[in-house]
Amino acid sequence: MLYTNDEEMLQGIIAGHEPAFTATYNHYQHMLLMEAYYKIRSYSEAEDMVQEIFASLWQRREKLSISIPLKHYLLKAVHLQYAYKCRKSEVARRFIQHTLYVSKEATVNYVLENKEIYSQIRDAMACITAPACRRAFELLYIDNKSHKEIAVDMNIKPQVVKNQVSRALKVIRTHLKKVI
């Protein structure tokens, strides 16, 4: 059967005739693509929108009840798809903004907490009266050196380094317990 007008194409689609759907697609695809492109300014997104419209038309063919001309129905579908994409994009944009805001806020809090902790540890380190203990502690925990490297730097045995660090930690723990 040759589908020459909108009413015949629509009735053919409702009846499940693929040639009617193909005729509708061939007749309106370019016009809908241009309308979609005019709205979103992206050819690939416009193609996706038009594909979604035609896929939906075919999937809902048995339930279709169209009282306006098919051309107007399809153009309205482009407009609705565009509105849906805008809402979806707005929701995504808001989510991203919220996530970035929360991330920045969390990062700022984390940095502030780290600064406070670092300051308290520095104050506790000032309470270490033995210079060798303080130096061994700083080399181990601040400069990230190993016990062996510290022993070579300070010209002492690794076991002495462990003892010095142990004494320094006792002083720091005692001071931090007072702060907390």
C-alpha positions in Angstrom: 0.0 0.0 0.0 1.2 3.5 -0.8 0.9 6.0 2.0 0.3 9.4 0.6 -1.1 11.5 3.5 -0.8 11.9 7.2 -4.0 10.1 8.0 -3.1 7.0 6.0 0.4 6.9 7.6 -1.0 7.3 11.1 -3.6 4.5 10.6 -0.9 2.3 9.1 1.4 2.9 12.1 -1.4 2.1 14.5 -2.1 -1.1 12.6 1.6 -2.0 12.9 2.4 -1.7 9.2 6.2 -1.1 9.0 5.9 0.4 5.5 3.7 3.1 7.0 6.2 3.8 9.7 9.0 3.9 7.1 7.1 6.3 4.9 6.4 8.6 8.0 10.1 8.4 9.0 11.3 9.2 5.4 8.7 12.1 5.1 9.3 13.8 8.5 12.8 12.8 9.6 14.6 15.7 7.9 12.1 18.3 9.1 12.2 17.1 12.7 16.0 16.9 12.6 16.2 20.6 11.5 13.7 21.6 14.2 15.7 19.7 16.9 19.0 21.1 15.6 17.6 24.6 15.7 16.7 24.1 19.4 19.9 22.4 20.7 22.6 23.4 18.2 24.1 19.9 18.2 23.6 17.7 15.2 24.4 14.4 17.0 22.0 15.3 19.9 19.4 16.4 17.4 19.7 13.0 15.6 19.3 11.3 19.0 16.2 13.3 19.8 14.6 12.4 16.4 15.5 8.7 16.8 13.9 8.7 20.3 10.7 10.3 19.0 10.3 7.8 16.2 11.2 4.9 18.5 8.6 6.0 21.0 6.0 6.5 18.2 6.6 2.9 17.1 6.6 1.5 20.6 3.4 3.2 21.6 1.6 2.7 18.2 -1.2 0.6 19.6 -2.1 3.2 22.2 -1.8 6.3 20.0 -4.8 8.6 20.0 -3.8 11.6 17.9 -6.4 14.3 17.3 -4.1 16.8 15.5 -2.3 16.5 12.2 0.7 14.1 12.4 3.1 16.8 11.4 2.1 19.0 14.4 2.1 15.9 16.7 5.8 15.2 15.7 6.8 18.8 16.0 5.3 18.9 19.5 7.2 15.8 20.3 10.5 17.6 19.3 9.5 20.4 21.6 8.7 18.0 24.5 11.9 16.1 24.0 13.8 19.3 24.1 12.1 20.4 27.3 12.8 17.0 28.8 16.5 17.3 27.9 16.7 20.8 29.4 15.1 19.6 32.6 17.5 16.6 32.7 20.5 18.9 32.0 19.4 21.4 34.6 19.1 18.6 37.2 22.5 17.3 36.3 24.0 20.8 36.4 22.5 21.4 39.8 23.8 18.1 41.0 27.3 18.9 39.8 27.2 22.3 41.3 26.0 20.9 44.6 28.7 18.2 44.5 31.4 20.7 43.8 30.1 23.0 46.6 30.0 20.1 49.1 33.4 18.9 47.9 35.0 22.4 48.2 33.4 22.8 51.7 34.6 19.4 52.8 38.1 20.1 51.4 38.2 23.4 53.2 37.2 21.8 56.5 39.7 19.0 56.0 42.5 21.6 55.3 41.5 23.6 58.4 41.5 20.4 60.6 44.9 19.5 59.3 46.3 22.9 60.0 44.9 22.7 63.6 46.3 19.3 64.2 49.7 20.3 62.7 49.7 23.3 65.0 49.0 21.2 68.0 51.7 18.8 67.1 54.2 21.6 66.6 53.3 23.0 70.1 53.8 19.5 71.5 57.2 19.2 69.7 58.3 22.4 71.4 57.8 20.6 74.7 60.5 18.1 73.8 63.4 19.3 75.9 66.1 17.0 74.6 67.4 18.3 71.2 68.4 14.8 70.0 64.9 13.5 70.7 63.2 16.4 68.8 65.6 16.0 65.9 65.1 12.3 65.6 61.3 12.8 65.7 61.3 15.5 63.1 63.5 13.5 60.7 61.3 10.4 61.1 57.8 12.0 61.0 58.3 15.3 59.2 61.1 14.5 56.8 60.0 10.9 56.3 63.4 9.4 56.8 64.0 5.8 57.9 65.6 4.8 61.2 68.8 3.9 59.4 69.0 7.2 57.5 68.5 9.1 60.7 71.2 7.0 62.4 73.6 7.9 59.6 72.6 11.6 59.7 73.0 11.8 63.5 76.0 9.5 63.7 74.2 7.2 66.2 73.0 3.6 66.2 69.5 2.7 64.8 68.4 1.4 68.2 69.3 4.8 69.8 67.2 6.5 67.1 64.2 4.3 68.1 64.7 5.2 71.8 65.0 8.9 71.1 61.8 8.8 69.0 60.0 6.8 71.7 60.9 9.4 74.3 59.7 12.2 72.0 56.4 10.4 71.3 55.8 10.1 75.1 56.2 13.8 75.5 54.0 14.6 72.5 51.2 12.2 73.7 51.3 13.7 77.2 51.0 17.2 75.7 48.2 16.3 73.3 46.2 14.6 76.0 46.1 18.0 77.8 44.9 19.7 74.6 42.1 17.3 73.9 
